[in-house]
Amino acid sequence: MEAPEEYQGEPRRTFLAAIGALATGAAAALVPVAAGVAALVDPLRKRGPETSMVLVTKLSAIPDDGTPKKFTVRQDRVDAWSTEADAPVGAVYLRRADDGVAALNVVCPHAGCFVGLADDRAGFACPCHRSSFDLDGAVDDPASPSPRDMDALEVEVRNDDEVWVRFQNFLPGRHDKTAV
């Protein structure tokens, strides 16, 4: 019978060294992976910008006779990862009213189409499903499919000639006015 070989201890030390190296490498790799995941997910955690007042036009550009005029709304557009400066974000109808300036979002509350000024200029008409509204934005036909009036927006006249609007869009097809 042969005598068993004497235990040298090296395989155990080699195994422990390999485990230690693997743990150190995993810890070192975890830092950039965690930073990458954080950078990828960070924009999704951010809230969108609060709706703020946007300069739309000069008061002198709005007709004195109460006829609505369409204006493009431009502001910095921010999505999850990029910013586009002075981009068109929507449009509004502005008209002079007895109490100042009135603003209506051009999007139809029924299906989201763009509402146009009616041919007779006495109201607004949606080309998609025949919703119709008076100059104040109220539904003026009981057969109109729009679930609510056109969306009125807050307006301020600043410095005697600047028309500022708190622009925002709302979900179409709903009776309640829910901001997007």
C-alpha positions as CSV (number, residue, x, y, z in Angstrom):
1,M,0.0,0.0,0.0
2,E,1.3,3.4,-0.9
3,A,1.5,6.2,1.5
4,P,-0.9,9.1,0.8
5,E,0.8,12.1,-0.6
6,E,1.4,14.9,1.8
7,Y,-1.1,17.8,1.6
8,Q,0.6,20.8,0.2
9,G,-2.2,23.5,0.6
10,E,-1.6,25.2,-2.7
11,P,-4.9,24.3,-4.4
12,R,-6.8,25.8,-1.5
13,R,-4.8,29.1,-1.6
14,T,-5.1,29.3,-5.4
15,F,-8.9,28.8,-5.1
16,L,-9.2,31.6,-2.4
17,A,-7.0,33.9,-4.5
18,A,-9.2,33.3,-7.6
19,I,-12.4,34.0,-5.5
20,G,-10.8,37.2,-4.2
21,A,-9.9,38.4,-7.6
22,L,-13.3,37.6,-9.0
23,A,-15.0,39.5,-6.1
24,T,-12.7,42.5,-6.6
25,G,-13.3,42.5,-10.4
26,A,-17.1,42.3,-9.9
27,A,-17.0,45.2,-7.4
28,A,-14.9,47.3,-9.9
29,A,-17.3,46.5,-12.7
30,L,-20.4,47.3,-10.6
31,V,-19.5,51.0,-10.3
32,P,-19.6,51.9,-14.1
33,V,-22.6,49.6,-14.6
34,A,-24.5,51.3,-11.8
35,A,-23.6,54.8,-13.2
36,G,-24.8,53.8,-16.6
37,V,-28.1,52.5,-15.3
38,A,-28.6,55.7,-13.3
39,A,-27.9,57.8,-16.3
40,L,-30.3,55.8,-18.4
41,V,-33.1,55.9,-15.9
42,D,-32.6,59.5,-14.6
43,P,-34.7,61.3,-17.3
44,L,-37.6,59.0,-16.6
45,R,-37.6,60.1,-13.0
46,K,-37.7,63.8,-13.7
47,R,-40.9,65.6,-13.8
48,G,-41.8,67.6,-16.9
49,P,-41.4,71.4,-16.8
50,E,-44.2,73.2,-15.0
51,T,-46.5,75.1,-17.4
52,S,-45.3,78.6,-17.4
53,M,-46.4,81.7,-19.3
54,V,-45.0,82.0,-22.8
55,L,-44.8,85.2,-24.8
56,V,-46.9,84.6,-27.9
57,T,-47.3,87.9,-29.7
58,K,-47.8,91.6,-29.3
59,L,-51.2,93.0,-28.5
60,S,-51.1,95.1,-31.7
61,A,-51.1,91.9,-33.8
62,I,-54.6,90.9,-32.5
63,P,-57.5,92.4,-34.6
64,D,-59.5,95.1,-32.7
65,D,-62.8,93.8,-34.1
66,G,-62.9,90.6,-32.0
67,T,-62.0,88.3,-34.9
68,P,-59.8,85.4,-33.6
69,K,-56.3,85.1,-35.0
70,K,-54.2,81.9,-34.9
71,F,-50.7,82.2,-33.4
72,T,-48.0,79.5,-33.1
73,V,-46.7,79.0,-29.6
74,R,-42.9,78.5,-29.4
75,Q,-40.8,77.5,-26.4
76,D,-37.9,75.3,-25.4
77,R,-39.1,71.7,-25.8
78,V,-37.5,69.3,-23.4
79,D,-37.9,65.5,-23.7
80,A,-36.2,62.8,-21.6
81,W,-32.7,63.3,-23.1
82,S,-32.6,66.4,-25.2
83,T,-33.7,70.1,-25.4
84,E,-34.8,71.9,-28.6
85,A,-34.7,75.7,-28.2
86,D,-37.6,77.9,-29.5
87,A,-39.5,75.0,-31.0
88,P,-43.2,75.1,-32.0
89,V,-45.2,73.3,-29.3
90,G,-48.7,74.2,-30.4
91,A,-51.0,77.0,-31.4
92,V,-53.7,79.2,-30.0
93,Y,-56.5,81.4,-31.2
94,L,-56.3,84.9,-29.6
95,R,-59.1,87.4,-29.8
96,R,-59.9,90.7,-28.1
97,A,-62.8,90.3,-25.7
98,D,-64.6,92.7,-23.4
99,D,-62.4,91.8,-20.5
100,G,-59.1,91.8,-22.3
101,V,-57.7,89.0,-24.5
102,A,-59.0,85.4,-24.7
103,A,-57.0,82.4,-25.7
104,L,-58.2,79.0,-26.9
105,N,-56.2,76.0,-27.7
106,V,-56.6,75.1,-31.4
107,V,-56.9,71.3,-30.7
108,C,-60.5,70.0,-30.8
109,P,-61.5,68.4,-27.5
110,H,-63.3,65.6,-29.4
111,A,-60.5,63.8,-31.3
112,G,-57.5,66.1,-31.3
113,C,-57.9,67.5,-34.8
114,F,-57.0,71.2,-35.4
115,V,-60.0,73.5,-35.3
116,G,-60.3,76.2,-37.9
117,L,-62.1,79.4,-38.1
118,A,-65.5,78.8,-39.7
119,D,-66.1,80.2,-43.2
120,D,-68.5,82.9,-41.9
121,R,-65.9,83.8,-39.2
122,A,-68.7,83.6,-36.6
123,G,-67.2,80.6,-34.8
124,F,-64.9,77.6,-35.1
125,A,-65.3,74.3,-37.0
126,C,-63.5,71.0,-36.7
127,P,-62.9,69.4,-40.1
128,C,-62.7,65.9,-38.7
129,H,-66.1,65.2,-37.1
130,R,-68.0,68.4,-37.6
131,S,-67.7,69.8,-34.0
132,S,-68.6,73.4,-34.0
133,F,-68.0,76.2,-31.4
134,D,-68.9,79.8,-31.0
135,L,-66.2,82.5,-30.8
136,D,-65.9,82.0,-27.0
137,G,-65.1,78.3,-27.6
138,A,-68.4,77.0,-26.3
139,V,-70.1,74.1,-28.2
140,D,-72.8,75.7,-30.3
141,D,-74.5,72.7,-31.8
142,P,-76.3,70.0,-29.7
143,A,-75.3,67.4,-32.4
144,S,-71.6,68.3,-32.0
145,P,-69.6,65.3,-31.0
146,S,-67.2,67.3,-28.9
147,P,-67.5,66.3,-25.2
148,R,-66.6,69.8,-23.9
149,D,-66.0,73.4,-25.0
150,M,-62.7,74.3,-26.6
151,D,-59.9,74.6,-24.0
152,A,-59.5,78.1,-22.7
153,L,-56.0,79.1,-21.6
154,E,-54.8,81.7,-19.1
155,V,-53.7,85.0,-20.7
156,E,-51.8,88.0,-19.3
157,V,-51.0,91.3,-21.1
158,R,-47.6,92.5,-19.8
159,N,-45.8,95.8,-20.5
160,D,-49.0,97.1,-22.2
161,D,-48.3,95.2,-25.5
162,E,-47.0,91.6,-24.7
163,V,-49.5,88.8,-24.8
164,W,-48.4,85.9,-22.6
165,V,-50.3,82.6,-22.5
166,R,-50.0,79.6,-20.1
167,F,-50.0,77.1,-22.9
168,Q,-50.8,73.4,-22.3
169,N,-52.6,70.6,-24.1
170,F,-55.4,68.5,-22.8
171,L,-56.6,64.9,-23.4
172,P,-59.1,64.8,-26.2
173,G,-62.3,62.7,-26.0
174,R,-63.0,63.3,-22.3
175,H,-65.7,65.4,-20.6
176,D,-63.2,66.6,-18.0
177,K,-60.3,68.9,-18.9
178,T,-57.2,66.8,-18.1
179,A,-53.8,68.3,-18.8
180,V,-51.4,66.1,-20.8
